Amino acid sequence: MRSSARHKRLKLKSEINVVPYIDVMLVLLIIFMVTAPMMNSNVDVNLPQANAKSLQDKKEPVIVSVDQNGQLYLTLGTEKKQPVDAQTMQVKVGAFVKANPNVSVLVAGDRDGKYDGVYQVLAQLQQAGVAKVGLMSAPESGSKK
């Protein structure tokens, strides 16, 4: 009996085990799904020229101005420009944007001022809940139309 068991050959399976291929495919799918949205975050930005067209907005925008020394001035809608500190600006703009979610928020930085002042204002506006902020510029004095 033992000799008959030894002579009995095992049948070879002609099936392909696809489980490892499915695992690799799912891992690659996850990698592509995670990395695809990140591909657009580092886009080269060509800043507009100074003779760009102005925005046509029916509502008066909120304007945060930063002078050469870093002093902040706030213009809410049709009100006059008033000097404010960073905390007051953040609170007022946050409340104004919550009341009027479609209002434009613009930052006007002095040409000779430090970039740090404008950057700090942008960070404070983000903390105040402002989703979109525009940067203001004056048209070129010698621009041709």
C-alpha positions as CSV (number, residue, x, y, z in Angstrom):
1,M,0.0,0.0,0.0
2,R,2.7,2.3,0.8
3,S,4.3,1.8,-2.6
4,S,1.1,2.8,-4.3
5,A,0.9,6.0,-2.3
6,R,4.4,6.9,-3.3
7,H,3.7,6.4,-6.9
8,K,0.7,8.5,-6.8
9,R,1.7,11.8,-8.3
10,L,0.3,15.1,-7.2
11,K,-1.6,17.0,-9.8
12,L,-0.2,20.4,-10.7
13,K,-2.6,23.3,-10.4
14,S,-2.8,25.4,-13.5
15,E,-4.5,28.3,-11.8
16,I,-2.9,31.7,-11.2
17,N,-3.1,33.2,-7.8
18,V,-4.3,36.7,-8.4
19,V,-4.6,37.8,-4.8
20,P,-1.1,39.4,-4.7
21,Y,-1.8,41.3,-7.9
22,I,-5.1,42.6,-6.5
23,D,-3.3,43.7,-3.3
24,V,-0.6,45.6,-5.4
25,M,-3.3,47.2,-7.5
26,L,-5.3,48.4,-4.5
27,V,-2.1,49.9,-2.9
28,L,-1.3,51.7,-6.1
29,L,-4.9,53.0,-6.4
30,I,-4.7,54.4,-2.9
31,I,-1.3,56.0,-3.6
32,F,-2.7,57.7,-6.7
33,M,-5.9,58.8,-5.0
34,V,-3.9,60.4,-2.1
35,T,-1.2,62.1,-4.3
36,A,-3.4,63.4,-7.2
37,P,-5.0,66.3,-5.2
38,M,-1.5,67.3,-4.0
39,M,-0.3,67.7,-7.6
40,N,-2.2,71.0,-8.1
41,S,-1.1,72.6,-4.8
42,N,2.3,73.7,-6.1
43,V,1.2,75.6,-9.2
44,D,3.4,78.3,-10.7
45,V,1.6,81.6,-10.4
46,N,2.1,84.4,-12.9
47,L,1.1,87.5,-11.1
48,P,-1.1,90.0,-13.0
49,Q,0.5,93.1,-14.4
50,A,-0.3,96.4,-12.9
51,N,-2.6,97.4,-15.8
52,A,-5.0,94.5,-15.1
53,K,-8.7,95.2,-15.2
54,S,-10.4,96.0,-12.0
55,L,-13.0,93.8,-10.4
56,Q,-16.6,94.7,-11.0
57,D,-18.4,94.1,-7.8
58,K,-21.7,95.6,-6.8
59,K,-20.9,95.5,-3.1
60,E,-18.3,97.7,-1.5
61,P,-15.3,95.6,-0.6
62,V,-13.6,95.4,2.7
63,I,-10.1,96.9,2.4
64,V,-7.2,96.3,4.8
65,S,-4.4,98.7,4.1
66,V,-0.8,98.2,5.4
67,D,1.4,101.3,5.2
68,Q,5.2,101.4,5.0
69,N,5.6,101.1,8.8
70,G,3.2,98.2,9.2
71,Q,0.3,100.2,10.5
72,L,-3.1,98.8,9.6
73,Y,-6.1,100.7,8.3
74,L,-9.5,99.2,7.8
75,T,-12.3,100.3,5.4
76,L,-15.5,98.4,5.9
77,G,-17.9,98.9,3.0
78,T,-18.8,102.6,2.7
79,E,-17.2,103.7,6.0
80,K,-14.1,105.9,6.2
81,K,-10.6,104.4,6.5
82,Q,-9.7,104.1,10.2
83,P,-6.5,103.0,11.9
84,V,-6.8,99.6,13.8
85,D,-4.6,97.1,15.5
86,A,-4.3,93.5,14.3
87,Q,-6.7,92.0,16.8
88,T,-9.4,94.6,16.2
89,M,-9.0,94.2,12.4
90,Q,-9.3,90.4,12.7
91,V,-12.5,90.7,14.9
92,K,-14.2,93.3,12.7
93,V,-13.5,91.7,9.4
94,G,-14.5,88.3,10.7
95,A,-17.8,89.7,11.9
96,F,-18.4,91.6,8.7
97,V,-17.7,88.6,6.5
98,K,-20.0,86.4,8.5
99,A,-22.8,88.9,8.0
100,N,-22.0,89.3,4.3
101,P,-20.3,86.1,3.0
102,N,-20.1,87.3,-0.6
103,V,-18.2,90.5,0.2
104,S,-14.8,90.9,-1.4
105,V,-11.8,91.3,1.0
106,L,-8.8,93.1,-0.4
107,V,-5.4,93.8,1.0
108,A,-3.5,97.0,-0.1
109,G,0.2,96.9,0.8
110,D,2.5,99.9,0.5
111,R,5.0,99.5,-2.3
112,D,8.0,100.3,0.0
113,G,6.7,98.3,2.9
114,K,7.9,94.9,4.1
115,Y,6.3,91.8,2.7
116,D,6.0,90.5,6.3
117,G,3.3,93.1,7.0
118,V,1.1,91.9,4.2
119,Y,1.8,88.3,5.0
120,Q,0.7,88.8,8.6
121,V,-2.5,90.4,7.5
122,L,-3.2,87.4,5.2
123,A,-2.7,85.0,8.0
124,Q,-4.9,87.0,10.4
125,L,-7.7,87.2,7.8
126,Q,-7.5,83.4,7.4
127,Q,-7.9,83.0,11.1
128,A,-10.9,85.3,11.0
129,G,-12.6,83.0,8.6
130,V,-12.1,84.8,5.3
131,A,-11.9,82.3,2.5
132,K,-10.8,84.5,-0.4
133,V,-8.6,87.5,-0.2
134,G,-7.4,89.7,-3.1
135,L,-4.4,91.9,-3.4
136,M,-4.8,95.5,-4.6
137,S,-2.6,97.4,-7.0
138,A,-2.6,100.8,-8.6
139,P,-2.7,101.0,-12.4
140,E,0.5,102.0,-14.1
141,S,0.8,105.7,-14.6
142,G,2.0,105.4,-18.2
143,S,-0.4,102.6,-19.2
144,K,-1.9,102.6,-22.7
145,K,-5.4,101.5,-23.4
